Amino acid sequence: MRRRQASFTAAGIALLRALESMKPAGERICYDPFARQFVSSAFLYFIKFFVDIGYPEKAGPGVMGFLAARARYIDDHLQSCIKEGLEQLVILGAGYDSRAYRFEQLKSRKVFEVDHPATQEAKLAKLKKILGRLPEHVVYVPIDFTQETLEKRLYESGYDRELKTLFIWEGVTQYLTPEAVDSTLAFVARNSERGSSIIFDYIYTSLLDGTFKRGEVKRMRRYRGFTGEGLTFGIEESTIEDFLGQRGFEQIKNVTNEFLKQAYFTGVNRKRQVASGYAIASATVKPREG
């Protein structure tokens, strides 16, 4: 991402959540009433026209289904963590994430939204219009990873390593370098209380190396010069347990497109596709030694 440019991807994901949320309650997979307010109405209905004629499914079969299910699954996971005594939430690469405002239970917890300064600045301007003022339970942490570290910025902002914490890392890893992914996972593993956890999505390396070809991946690479966001990181299919185990995590769960299809796409949605090549992983931090 360019230093002074807000994320195009973050806006696009908010747009997709908005489109899903506009569907009747019995049809939508996820629901985010804030998403529609993060994007312009003109852009929303312009894209909706193409969605209604089926273009996205022809260009990237099942991608919209995966993105809707990803949002829903992470929402469900967060709700479970809250019930199990969550004390602190850190949203990495927050973009236009609205969980801090949608989940009433989070208003009594500390929430950190970590993101690139340009994207966060754009979000804060929208939030002030939507909410009137910024909520007191959310701490906004702008960070430029080319100049600052996650550890330094989070601790400066009041992060408490002794609290049971969930790290949400949605729609981010595929745009990072392997070194950046390892650095972030190392921070979580070394700076979290027992029972703390992380949830993130990732793509298979087969999409990156061209073994498994998908149209949306080709297009994202084609427009990288415009968006400043390119696909750079993946994890080999069926290796997530070893990958996270070697990096300080246990109780690892991997969720594939097949799982999401069975869990959420029933009834009127049974014919909707969920793209393969994408997955969601969750894991708990191993107890600190000593």
C-alpha positions in Angstrom: 0.0 0.0 0.0 1.2 3.5 -0.8 2.0 5.6 2.2 -0.7 8.3 1.7 -3.3 6.1 0.1 -6.2 4.5 1.9 -6.7 0.8 1.2 -8.8 0.1 -1.9 -9.2 -3.5 -0.6 -10.7 -2.3 2.7 -13.3 -0.3 0.9 -14.1 -3.2 -1.4 -14.6 -5.6 1.4 -16.9 -3.1 3.2 -18.8 -2.8 -0.1 -19.3 -6.6 -0.3 -20.5 -6.7 3.3 -22.9 -3.9 2.6 -24.3 -5.8 -0.4 -24.8 -9.0 1.6 -26.4 -7.0 4.5 -29.0 -5.5 2.1 -30.5 -8.9 1.5 -33.5 -10.1 3.5 -32.8 -11.6 6.9 -33.5 -15.1 5.7 -31.0 -14.8 2.7 -28.0 -12.9 4.0 -25.0 -14.8 5.3 -23.5 -11.9 7.3 -25.0 -8.7 8.6 -23.1 -5.4 9.1 -25.4 -2.4 9.3 -22.3 0.0 9.3 -20.8 -1.3 6.1 -23.2 0.6 3.9 -22.3 3.9 5.6 -18.6 3.3 4.9 -19.0 3.4 1.1 -20.7 5.9 -1.2 -24.2 5.2 -2.3 -23.3 5.8 -5.9 -20.5 3.3 -5.8 -22.7 0.8 -3.9 -25.5 0.8 -6.4 -23.1 0.9 -9.4 -21.5 -2.4 -8.1 -24.8 -3.8 -7.2 -25.9 -3.6 -10.8 -23.1 -5.9 -11.9 -23.7 -8.2 -8.9 -27.4 -8.5 -9.9 -26.5 -9.5 -13.5 -24.1 -12.2 -12.2 -20.8 -10.7 -13.3 -18.8 -11.4 -10.1 -19.7 -15.1 -10.1 -18.5 -15.4 -13.7 -15.3 -13.5 -13.0 -14.5 -15.2 -9.6 -16.9 -18.0 -8.8 -17.6 -18.2 -5.1 -15.5 -15.3 -4.0 -18.4 -13.3 -2.7 -19.7 -16.4 -0.9 -16.3 -16.9 0.8 -16.0 -13.2 1.9 -19.6 -13.2 3.3 -18.9 -16.5 5.1 -15.5 -15.3 6.4 -17.2 -12.2 8.0 -19.9 -14.4 9.5 -17.5 -17.1 10.8 -15.2 -14.5 12.5 -18.3 -12.9 14.0 -19.4 -16.2 15.4 -15.9 -16.9 16.7 -15.7 -13.5 18.4 -19.1 -14.2 20.1 -17.8 -17.5 21.4 -14.6 -15.8 22.7 -16.7 -13.2 24.5 -18.8 -15.9 26.2 -15.5 -17.6 27.3 -14.3 -14.5 29.1 -12.6 -12.3 26.4 -11.0 -9.2 28.1 -9.3 -7.5 25.2 -9.6 -7.4 21.4 -7.0 -6.4 18.9 -8.0 -6.0 15.2 -5.0 -6.1 13.0 -5.4 -4.3 9.6 -8.8 -3.2 10.8 -9.8 -1.4 7.6 -13.6 -0.7 7.8 -14.2 -3.4 10.4 -17.2 -2.5 12.5 -17.2 -5.2 15.2 -16.2 -2.7 17.9 -19.5 -0.9 17.2 -21.8 -3.8 16.4 -21.0 -6.0 19.4 -22.6 -4.4 22.5 -20.5 -6.7 24.8 -17.3 -5.1 23.5 -18.2 -1.7 25.0 -17.0 -3.0 28.4 -13.7 -4.4 26.9 -10.7 -2.7 25.5 -10.5 -2.8 21.7 -7.5 -1.8 19.6 -7.8 -1.1 15.9 -4.4 -1.3 14.2 -4.1 -0.1 10.7 -2.1 1.9 8.1 -2.3 5.7 9.0 -4.0 6.7 5.7 -6.7 4.0 5.9 -7.3 4.7 9.6 -7.6 8.5 8.9 -10.3 7.8 6.3 -12.2 5.5 8.6 -12.1 7.9 11.5 -13.6 10.7 9.4 -16.5 8.4 8.4 -17.0 7.2 12.0 -17.3 10.7 13.3 -20.1 11.3 10.8 -21.8 8.0 11.6 -21.5 8.0 15.4 -21.1 11.7 16.1 -18.0 11.0 18.1 -15.4 8.3 18.5 -16.3 5.6 21.1 -14.2 5.6 24.3 -13.6 1.8 24.4 -11.8 1.8 21.1 -8.1 2.7 20.8 -6.9 3.6 17.3 -3.4 2.6 16.6 -1.9 3.9 13.3 1.2 2.1 12.3 3.6 2.3 9.4 5.4 -1.0 9.4 8.2 0.4 7.4 9.1 2.6 10.3 7.5 1.2 13.4 6.9 -2.2 15.1 3.6 -3.6 16.3 5.1 -4.3 19.7 6.2 -0.6 20.2 2.9 0.9 19.0 0.5 -1.4 20.8 2.3 -1.1 24.2 2.5 2.7 23.7 -1.3 2.6 23.2 -2.1 0.7 26.4 -2.1 -2.9 25.3 -2.1 -5.2 28.4 -0.4 -8.6 27.8 -1.9 -10.0 31.0 -5.5 -9.8 29.6 -7.1 -12.7 27.7 -7.0 -11.4 24.2 -8.3 -12.2 20.7 -6.4 -11.0 17.7 -8.6 -10.7 14.5 -6.5 -10.6 11.3 -9.0 -10.6 8.5 -8.1 -10.2 4.8 -4.5 -9.2 5.5 -2.0 -12.0 5.4 -2.1 -12.5 1.7 -0.8 -9.0 1.1 2.2 -9.3 3.5 5.7 -10.6 3.1 6.5 -13.9 4.9 8.7 -11.9 7.3 5.9 -9.6 8.2 3.5 -12.6 8.8 6.1 -14.3 11.0 6.8 -11.1 12.9 3.1 -10.6 13.7 2.6 -14.2 14.8 5.7 -14.0 17.0 4.4 -10.9 18.7 1.0 -12.6 19.5 2.7 -15.7 20.7 5.2 -13.9 23.0 2.9 -11.1 24.3 -0.4 -12.7 25.2 -1.9 -14.2 28.3 -2.8 -17.9 28.6 -5.9 -18.6 26.6 -5.4 -15.7 24.2 -6.0 -16.6 20.6 -5.8 -15.4 17.0 -8.1 -15.9 14.0 -7.0 -15.1 10.4 -7.7 -16.1 6.8 -5.1 -17.0 4.2 -4.8 -18.3 0.7 -3.1 -21.5 -0.5 0.3 -21.2 -2.2 -1.2 -23.0 -5.2 -3.1 -19.8 -6.0 0.1 -17.8 -5.8 2.3 -20.0 -7.9 -0.4 -20.6 -10.6 -0.9 -24.3 -9.9 -4.5 -23.5 -9.2 -5.7 -20.7 -11.5 -8.5 -18.3 -10.5 -9.6 -15.2 -12.4 -9.7 -12.9 -9.3 -6.1 -13.6 -8.5 -5.0 -12.8 -12.0 -6.9 -9.5 -11.9 -5.5 -8.5 -8.6 -2.0 -8.9 -9.9 -2.9 -7.0 -13.0 -4.1 -4.0 -11.0 -1.5 -4.0 -8.4 0.1 -0.9 -9.8 -3.1 1.0 -9.3 -4.1 -0.3 -5.9 -0.6 -0.7 -4.4 -1.8 -4.1 -2.9 -0.6 -7.3 -4.4 -0.9 -11.0 -3.3 2.5 -12.0 -1.8 1.9 -14.6 0.9 0.2 -18.0 1.1 0.4 -21.2 3.1 0.5 -24.7 1.5 -2.8 -26.6 1.8 -3.0 -29.0 4.7 0.0 -27.6 6.5 -1.5 -25.0 8.8 -1.2 -27.1 11.9 2.5 -27.5 11.5 2.9 -23.8 10.4 1.2 -22.5 13.5 2.5 -25.1 15.8 6.1 -24.1 15.0 5.2 -20.5 15.8 3.9 -21.0 19.3 0.3 -21.9 18.9 -1.9 -24.9 19.8 -5.6 -25.9 19.5 -5.4 -25.1 15.9 -8.5 -25.2 13.8 -8.6 -24.9 10.0 -11.8 -24.0 8.2 -12.1 -24.7 4.5 -14.6 -23.6 1.9 -16.4 -27.0 2.3 -17.0 -26.3 6.0 -18.3 -22.8 5.3 -20.6 -24.1 2.6 -22.1 -26.7 4.9 -22.3 -24.3 7.9 -24.0 -21.3 6.3 -25.2 -22.0 2.8 -28.5 -23.9 3.3 -32.1 -23.3 2.2 -32.3 -20.4 -0.4 -28.5 -20.2 -0.4 -27.8 -23.8 -1.1 -26.8 -23.1 -4.7 -24.3 -20.3 -3.9 -20.7 -21.2 -4.3 -17.9 -20.7 -1.8 -14.5 -20.3 -3.5 -11.8 -22.9 -2.9 -8.2 -22.0 -2.3 -9.0 -19.9 0.7 -9.2 -20.9 4.4 -9.6 -19.5 7.9 -7.4 -20.6 10.8 -7.8 -20.0 14.5 -5.4 -21.0 17.3 -4.6 -20.5 20.9 -1.3 -19.2 22.3 0.8 -21.8 24.0 1.5 -21.1 27.7 4.6 -19.0 28.2 7.5 -20.9 29.7 8.5 -20.0 33.2 
